[in-house]
Amino acid sequence: MVRAADLAYRALYRGVLSRLPEQAAISLGQWGLRTLPIDRLPIFRNADPRLAVALGGVRLPNPLILSSMYYDTRILYRAMGLGFGAVTTKSITRLPRPGHPRPNLVRIETAEGSGFVNCNGFKNPGLEAYRAALAALPRRGILIVAAAGESVEEYVDVVTGLAEFADLIELNISSPNTRLVYESSQRPAELGKLFQAVRAATAKPVIVKVSPDYRQTNEEAIVPAALDAGIRVVHCGNARRVEEPRLSQRAGGLSGPALLAATLDNVRRLRDRFGADLDIIAGGGIDAPSKARAALAAGATACACFTGFITRGPILVRLILDELAEGRK
Ligand SMILES: Cc1cc2nc3c(=O)[nH]c(=O)nc-3n(C[C@H](O)[C@H](O)[C@H](O)COP(=O)(O)O)c2cc1C
């Protein structure tokens, strides 16, 4: 049954979704997630208790996290029912943002497989509207609320306003599509102040999501500043900044399997350097069971995916969890 669902989605992706113009494929995919009650099918879940992990002191039923991309709470609710150990909201900002104009997402074929380049630019409804949306979200899984901003005050406002709905909070300091956010990694002293201010603003566990483009600064300054502030979860990492003339911004964030080698290397280096002080989420390029296993073997506490959820479909969750459960026997 699982294998049949895997083959069926591969055929759907190859035959239909990957042939539609990107925007039409996104709309169709999101319509499907909003309206089709696929979460009622037990096929997607693996409730093996041996899969449970602790992340920032919070128990996740399994270590697979849906990465930040969706703000629609109907989709987040559905994803919680598709077997993920936790799901992450889109990065939310203080005021609503329309995002960058289209084209803001294109497919890319790399030697490692299918990925995307996006310049989404934090399209989101803003803090006030999102407070109302999260208040109405029935909870059936662990929720990571992601915050972004262009000043310490903006991050603190978003965190303060949304913390009550979150099991964990993720600070996005690494999106390649918003200059002030992306370039904040060049100012680690300011990031240190941000971490202290956010730590003081909430008792919830905080995750810092770092960029694969700033490996050395992450290791030498950003992760130490997070630990100093009492933040002990790092998500490495976000999409990688690349030039892309097809996008409205002529550049964007590369996601998908081309990121995997750097993700594994970064996880290993962070684990070696910081030992058990740090919980690490491996993100970037995890689109197959063997890749999730490799991320955990490299030292990650949990792993996150977005591109794989699109290119391999919701059945990827079950495939990954089955393989991880097999490894824990
Ligand atoms: C269209 C799109 C929108 C995204 N929006 C966000 C965002 O709002 N905040 C964030 O931290 N990451 C965002 N990401 C990055 C993903 O969460 C993830 O970190 C990245 O795609 C690498 O993982 P992957 O290779 O599994 O896709 C976005 C990625 C895509 C493709």
The ligand as a Gaussian input file, in Angstrom:
#p B3LYP/6-31G(d) Opt

LIG

0 1
 C        8.654000      28.675000      -1.521000
 C        9.471000      28.575000      -0.282000
 C        9.176000      29.423000       0.791000
 C        9.927000      29.355000       1.970000
 N        9.626000      30.199000       3.014000
 C       10.374000      30.145000       4.163000
 C       10.085000      30.992000       5.269000
 O        9.132000      31.775000       5.286000
 N       10.887000      30.899000       6.354000
 C       11.948000      30.033000       6.429000
 O       12.639000      29.980000       7.452000
 N       12.234000      29.201000       5.396000
 C       11.473000      29.249000       4.273000
 N       11.780000      28.412000       3.231000
 C       12.947000      27.488000       3.359000
 C       12.516000      26.088000       3.803000
 O       11.861000      26.125000       5.052000
 C       13.744000      25.154000       3.916000
 O       14.564000      25.610000       4.974000
 C       14.573000      25.106000       2.643000
 O       13.717000      24.996000       1.516000
 C       15.575000      23.949000       2.638000
 O       14.949000      22.708000       2.865000
 P       14.515000      21.709000       1.665000
 O       15.719000      21.453000       0.838000
 O       13.976000      20.510000       2.362000
 O       13.443000      22.445000       0.905000
 C       11.008000      28.447000       2.054000
 C       11.307000      27.586000       0.973000
 C       10.548000      27.636000      -0.176000
 C       10.888000      26.710000      -1.321000

